[in-house]
């Protein structure tokens, strides 16, 4: 059974191949051995970051909050666990898949050695990485496909970190680390937003909360910058004004004890005017049956850049359409957010010059003498 741990973590991996024990022909990935994994002795309480200068201390205990995308720490990765056997488990090795921010997955192969019994204690901890890496606040990571293997024997004298092994070397295994295991890190408040197409009544903005880290559950307070607030996780807010900038602020408080952590982030949001367009210049056909007419449109509002589409033959895609014969034409303007507006105009042609020739016939009649 695979356990997935979605969490906060690392942004930048330096020398990634050396951070974890190598997987090679002498040190294969035992997850391909199809172990039955009958054991249920080990449970992961949580995986966490620890600053290099505070080796083993959770980063969030030192820095309860951080600025997403800005604050950077040199860290190693640790695991809090419980082991319910009366005796220590010797010759232990951990395999897992680590993926940072949706990037290329990296395979962990860590020799733990003795996994101490935690009966009667609050638990133990394992250092999963030894080479420090830089963690940028707010980035996400997944920790999946976990396998723990061990071999009973006389302590760790039988195997060590450099020992070669194969599928038959380890006699005990566990393929899960508990479905409630989480990754912990400082509270990083962040959000995204998207604006709708503005109308005569205003513009709607969808806010998407992207906060991670901290300790759940959380409380949220949105200040939309127009005198209104919300406590929803990801609210949809309707602004009644357009063509202005507003500052929207999200404040999040977690459930740390004894003192909850609170963090805030603000962003400036442009509320565009309604997208409109009109025909700003028109040139009619100069001669009957000709095709030298032109039309120019001038849009405003919305979000730059604009794209243009005239229903001429052939289709034209600039602000000015040329080579037009007489007829009615429509311009469709689309802005960067997909908002659409149209305008139409009719190209005229000069009337046919009509020349009328009159022929007069003079008839003279003379009377008789």
C-alpha positions as CSV (number, residue, x, y, z in Angstrom):
1,X,0.0,0.0,0.0
2,X,1.4,3.4,-1.0
3,X,1.2,6.3,1.3
4,X,1.2,9.8,-0.1
5,X,2.3,12.8,2.0
6,X,1.5,16.1,0.5
7,X,3.6,18.8,2.1
8,X,5.7,21.9,2.0
9,X,9.3,21.7,0.9
10,X,12.3,22.4,-1.0
11,X,12.7,24.7,-3.8
12,X,16.3,24.3,-5.0
13,X,18.2,21.0,-5.0
14,X,22.0,21.4,-5.3
15,X,23.8,18.3,-6.4
16,X,20.6,16.3,-6.1
17,X,22.2,13.0,-6.9
18,X,24.4,13.2,-3.9
19,X,21.8,14.2,-1.4
20,X,20.4,10.7,-1.1
21,X,22.1,7.3,-1.1
22,X,22.7,6.2,-4.6
23,X,20.6,3.6,-6.3
24,X,22.8,1.4,-8.5
25,X,23.5,-2.3,-9.3
26,X,25.0,-2.9,-5.8
27,X,22.4,-0.8,-4.0
28,X,19.1,-1.4,-5.9
29,X,15.7,0.0,-5.3
30,X,14.0,-2.7,-3.3
31,X,10.5,-1.4,-4.1
32,X,10.7,-3.5,-7.2
33,X,11.1,-6.7,-5.2
34,X,7.4,-7.1,-4.6
35,X,7.6,-7.6,-0.9
36,X,4.4,-8.7,0.8
37,X,5.0,-6.1,3.6
38,X,3.2,-7.8,6.4
39,X,4.7,-5.8,9.2
40,X,2.9,-3.0,10.9
41,X,5.5,-2.0,13.4
42,X,6.5,1.5,12.2
43,X,4.4,4.6,11.8
44,X,5.4,8.0,10.6
45,X,4.0,10.8,12.7
46,X,5.3,13.5,10.4
47,X,8.1,14.5,8.1
48,X,9.6,17.9,8.7
49,X,12.3,20.4,7.8
50,X,15.1,21.3,10.1
51,X,17.4,24.3,9.7
52,X,21.1,23.3,9.4
53,X,22.0,25.4,12.4
54,X,19.2,23.8,14.5
55,X,19.9,20.2,13.3
56,X,16.9,18.0,14.3
57,X,14.7,20.9,15.5
58,X,11.6,21.4,13.3
59,X,12.0,24.6,11.3
60,X,8.5,25.8,12.3
61,X,9.5,25.7,15.9
62,X,12.2,28.2,15.2
63,X,10.3,30.2,12.5
64,X,6.5,29.8,12.9
65,X,5.9,31.9,9.7
66,X,7.7,32.8,6.6
67,X,7.2,34.9,3.5
68,X,6.3,32.7,0.6
69,X,8.7,32.8,-2.3
70,X,11.1,35.1,-0.4
71,X,12.5,33.5,2.8
72,X,15.1,30.8,2.1
73,X,16.6,28.4,4.6
74,X,19.4,25.8,4.5
75,X,17.6,22.6,5.7
76,X,17.7,18.8,6.1
77,X,14.7,16.5,6.0
78,X,13.7,14.5,9.1
79,X,11.0,11.9,10.0
80,X,9.3,11.5,13.3
81,X,8.2,7.9,13.9
82,X,6.9,5.4,16.4
83,X,8.2,1.8,16.5
84,X,6.1,-0.5,18.7
85,X,8.3,-3.5,19.2
86,X,10.0,-4.1,22.5
87,X,13.4,-4.3,20.9
88,X,15.2,-2.0,18.5
89,X,15.0,-2.9,14.8
90,X,18.5,-3.3,13.3
91,X,19.8,-2.9,9.7
92,X,17.0,-0.6,8.6
93,X,16.8,1.0,5.2
94,X,14.2,3.5,3.9
95,X,13.1,4.0,0.3
96,X,10.7,6.7,-0.9
97,X,10.0,9.1,-3.8
98,X,10.4,12.8,-3.3
99,X,8.9,15.3,-5.8
100,X,9.4,19.0,-5.3
101,X,7.0,21.5,-6.8
102,X,5.9,19.1,-9.4
103,X,9.5,18.7,-10.7
104,X,11.3,15.5,-11.6
105,X,10.9,12.9,-8.8
106,X,14.0,11.9,-6.8
107,X,14.4,8.5,-5.2
108,X,15.4,8.3,-1.6
109,X,17.6,5.3,-0.5
110,X,18.7,6.0,3.1
111,X,20.4,3.6,5.4
112,X,19.1,4.3,8.9
113,X,20.8,1.5,10.8
114,X,19.1,0.9,14.2
115,X,15.5,2.0,14.4
116,X,15.0,2.4,18.1
117,X,12.0,1.2,19.9
118,X,9.7,4.0,21.0
119,X,7.5,2.1,23.4
120,X,6.8,4.3,26.5
121,X,8.2,7.4,24.7
122,X,6.7,10.1,22.5
123,X,8.6,8.7,19.5
124,X,11.9,8.9,17.6
125,X,13.3,10.7,14.6
126,X,15.3,9.8,11.5
127,X,17.4,12.1,9.4
128,X,16.5,11.3,5.9
129,X,19.0,13.6,4.2
130,X,22.5,14.6,5.3
131,X,23.5,17.2,2.7
132,X,21.8,20.5,3.4
133,X,19.6,22.0,0.7
134,X,17.9,25.4,0.2
135,X,14.2,25.5,1.0
136,X,12.2,28.4,-0.3
137,X,9.2,29.2,1.8
138,X,5.9,28.0,0.4
139,X,7.0,25.4,-2.2
140,X,5.2,22.1,-2.2
141,X,6.5,18.5,-2.2
142,X,5.1,14.9,-2.2
143,X,6.6,12.0,-0.4
144,X,5.2,8.7,-1.8
145,X,5.8,5.0,-2.3
146,X,7.5,4.4,1.0
147,X,9.2,1.1,1.8
148,X,11.0,0.3,5.1
149,X,13.1,-2.9,5.2
150,X,15.2,-4.4,8.0
151,X,17.0,-7.6,8.9
152,X,17.0,-9.0,12.4
153,X,20.5,-9.9,13.7
154,X,23.2,-8.8,16.0
155,X,22.8,-5.1,15.8
156,X,24.1,-3.2,12.8
157,X,27.3,-5.2,12.5
158,X,25.9,-7.3,9.7
159,X,25.1,-4.4,7.3
160,X,26.1,-0.8,6.9
161,X,25.4,2.2,4.6
162,X,27.9,0.8,2.0
163,X,26.9,-2.8,2.2
164,X,25.7,-4.4,-1.1
165,X,22.4,-6.1,-1.0
166,X,19.6,-7.5,-3.1
167,X,15.9,-8.6,-2.7
168,X,16.9,-11.5,-0.5
169,X,19.0,-9.6,2.0
170,X,16.2,-8.1,4.0
171,X,13.7,-10.4,5.7
172,X,11.2,-7.9,7.1
173,X,9.4,-5.1,5.3
174,X,6.7,-2.5,5.7
175,X,5.1,-0.7,2.7
176,X,3.2,2.1,4.4
177,X,3.9,4.8,6.9
178,X,0.4,5.7,8.0
179,X,-2.2,7.5,5.9
180,X,-2.3,10.5,8.2
181,X,1.4,11.4,8.0
182,X,2.0,15.0,7.0
183,X,4.9,17.2,6.1
184,X,5.3,20.2,8.4
185,X,6.8,23.6,7.8
186,X,6.4,27.3,8.7
187,X,3.0,28.9,7.9
188,X,3.3,30.4,4.4
189,X,0.3,32.5,3.4
190,X,-0.3,32.9,-0.3
191,X,-3.1,33.2,-2.8
192,X,-3.9,33.5,-6.5
193,X,-6.8,35.4,-8.1
194,X,-8.5,35.7,-11.5
195,X,-10.7,38.5,-12.7
196,X,-13.9,38.1,-14.8
197,X,-14.9,40.2,-17.7
198,X,-16.0,43.6,-16.4
199,X,-19.6,44.6,-17.0
200,X,-21.6,47.8,-16.4
201,X,-22.2,46.7,-12.8
202,X,-18.6,45.9,-11.9
203,X,-16.1,42.9,-12.0
204,X,-16.0,39.6,-10.1
205,X,-12.7,38.3,-8.7
206,X,-12.2,34.7,-7.7
207,X,-9.6,34.3,-4.9
208,X,-7.8,31.0,-4.5
209,X,-6.2,30.3,-1.2
210,X,-2.8,28.6,-1.6
211,X,-1.6,28.8,2.0
212,X,0.5,25.9,3.2
213,X,2.5,24.9,6.3
214,X,1.4,25.7,9.8
215,X,-0.9,23.5,11.9
216,X,-4.5,22.8,10.8
217,X,-7.2,23.8,11.2
218,X,-6.9,27.4,10.0
219,X,-9.0,30.5,10.2
220,X,-9.1,33.0,7.3
221,X,-9.8,36.7,7.1
222,X,-10.0,38.4,3.7
223,X,-10.0,42.2,3.4
224,X,-10.9,43.0,-0.2
225,X,-9.8,46.6,-0.1
226,X,-13.3,48.0,-0.8
227,X,-14.5,48.0,2.8
228,X,-15.8,44.4,2.8
229,X,-14.3,41.2,4.3
230,X,-14.9,37.4,4.2
231,X,-13.9,34.4,6.3
232,X,-14.3,31.9,3.4
233,X,-11.3,29.8,2.3
234,X,-11.4,30.9,-1.4
235,X,-14.1,33.5,-1.8
236,X,-15.7,35.0,-5.0
237,X,-16.0,38.7,-4.6
238,X,-18.0,41.1,-6.7
239,X,-16.4,44.6,-7.0
240,X,-18.8,47.4,-8.0
241,X,-16.2,49.7,-9.4
242,X,-13.9,49.2,-12.4
243,X,-10.8,51.0,-13.8
244,X,-9.1,51.1,-10.4
245,X,-6.5,49.2,-8.3
246,X,-7.4,47.7,-4.9
247,X,-5.2,46.0,-2.3
248,X,-6.6,42.6,-1.2
249,X,-5.2,41.1,2.0
250,X,-5.4,37.5,3.4
251,X,-4.6,36.9,7.0
252,X,-4.4,33.2,8.2
253,X,-4.1,31.9,11.8
254,X,-3.2,28.3,12.5
255,X,-3.8,26.1,15.5
256,X,-0.3,25.9,17.0
257,X,-0.1,25.7,20.8
258,X,0.3,27.4,23.1
259,X,0.5,30.5,20.7
260,X,-1.2,30.2,17.3
261,X,0.9,31.5,14.3
262,X,-0.6,34.3,12.2
263,X,0.7,35.4,8.8
264,X,-0.5,37.9,6.2
265,X,0.0,38.6,2.5
266,X,-1.3,41.5,0.3
267,X,-1.6,41.9,-3.4
268,X,-2.6,44.8,-5.7
269,X,-5.4,43.9,-8.0
270,X,-6.3,45.8,-11.2
271,X,-10.0,46.0,-11.8
272,X,-10.3,46.6,-15.5
273,X,-12.9,48.7,-17.2
274,X,-15.5,47.0,-19.4
275,X,-14.0,46.1,-22.8
276,X,-15.6,48.2,-25.6
277,X,-14.7,49.1,-29.2
278,X,-16.0,51.4,-31.9
279,X,-15.2,52.3,-35.5
280,X,-12.9,55.3,-35.3
281,X,-12.2,55.8,-39.0
282,X,-14.1,54.8,-42.1
283,X,-13.2,55.3,-45.8
284,X,-15.9,54.4,-48.4
285,X,-15.3,52.9,-51.8
286,X,-14.2,55.7,-54.2
287,X,-15.8,54.2,-57.3
288,X,-18.8,52.1,-58.0
289,X,-17.9,48.4,-57.8
290,X,-14.5,49.2,-56.3
291,X,-12.8,47.6,-53.2
292,X,-10.6,50.4,-51.7
293,X,-12.7,50.9,-48.6
294,X,-11.2,50.7,-45.1
295,X,-12.3,50.6,-41.4
296,X,-10.3,51.2,-38.2
297,X,-11.4,50.2,-34.8
298,X,-10.3,51.7,-31.4
299,X,-10.9,49.4,-28.4
300,X,-10.6,50.5,-24.7
301,X,-10.9,48.8,-21.3
302,X,-10.3,45.1,-20.7
303,X,-6.7,43.8,-20.4
304,X,-4.0,44.4,-23.0
305,X,-3.0,43.1,-25.4
306,X,-6.0,42.9,-27.8
307,X,-6.5,40.6,-30.8
308,X,-8.7,41.5,-33.8
309,X,-10.9,39.6,-36.2
310,X,-12.7,41.2,-39.2
311,X,-15.4,39.2,-41.0
312,X,-13.9,40.4,-44.3
313,X,-12.9,38.2,-47.3
314,X,-10.2,37.3,-46.7
315,X,-10.3,37.6,-42.9
316,X,-8.1,40.4,-41.5
317,X,-6.6,40.5,-38.0
318,X,-5.3,44.0,-37.4
319,X,-7.0,47.1,-36.0
320,X,-7.5,48.4,-39.6
321,X,-9.2,46.4,-42.4
322,X,-8.4,47.5,-45.9
323,X,-9.3,46.5,-49.4
324,X,-13.0,46.4,-48.6
325,X,-15.9,46.5,-51.1
326,X,-19.2,47.9,-50.2
327,X,-21.1,46.1,-47.4
328,X,-21.4,45.7,-43.7
329,X,-18.4,44.5,-41.7
330,X,-18.1,43.4,-38.0
331,X,-14.9,43.6,-35.9
332,X,-14.5,41.2,-32.9
333,X,-12.0,42.4,-30.3
334,X,-10.7,39.9,-27.7
335,X,-8.5,41.0,-24.7
336,X,-5.8,39.0,-22.9
337,X,-8.4,37.4,-20.5
338,X,-10.7,36.3,-23.3
339,X,-13.3,39.1,-22.9
340,X,-15.0,39.9,-26.2
341,X,-16.7,42.9,-27.7
342,X,-17.9,43.7,-31.3
343,X,-18.7,46.7,-33.5
344,X,-20.1,47.0,-37.0
345,X,-20.1,49.5,-39.8
346,X,-21.2,49.7,-43.5
347,X,-18.9,50.7,-46.3
348,X,-20.7,52.8,-48.9
349,X,-19.8,53.3,-52.6
350,X,-20.2,56.5,-54.5
351,X,-23.5,56.5,-56.6
352,X,-23.2,56.0,-60.3
353,X,-22.9,59.4,-62.1
354,X,-26.0,59.6,-64.4
355,X,-25.7,61.8,-67.5
356,X,-29.0,62.7,-69.2
357,X,-28.8,63.9,-72.8
358,X,-31.7,65.9,-74.2
359,X,-32.2,66.2,-78.0
360,X,-34.4,69.0,-79.2
361,X,-36.1,69.1,-82.6
362,X,-37.1,72.4,-84.0
363,X,-40.1,72.4,-86.3
364,X,-41.0,75.5,-88.3
365,X,-44.3,75.9,-90.0
366,X,-45.2,78.6,-92.5
367,X,-48.7,79.5,-93.4
368,X,-50.0,80.0,-97.1
369,X,-50.2,83.4,-98.7
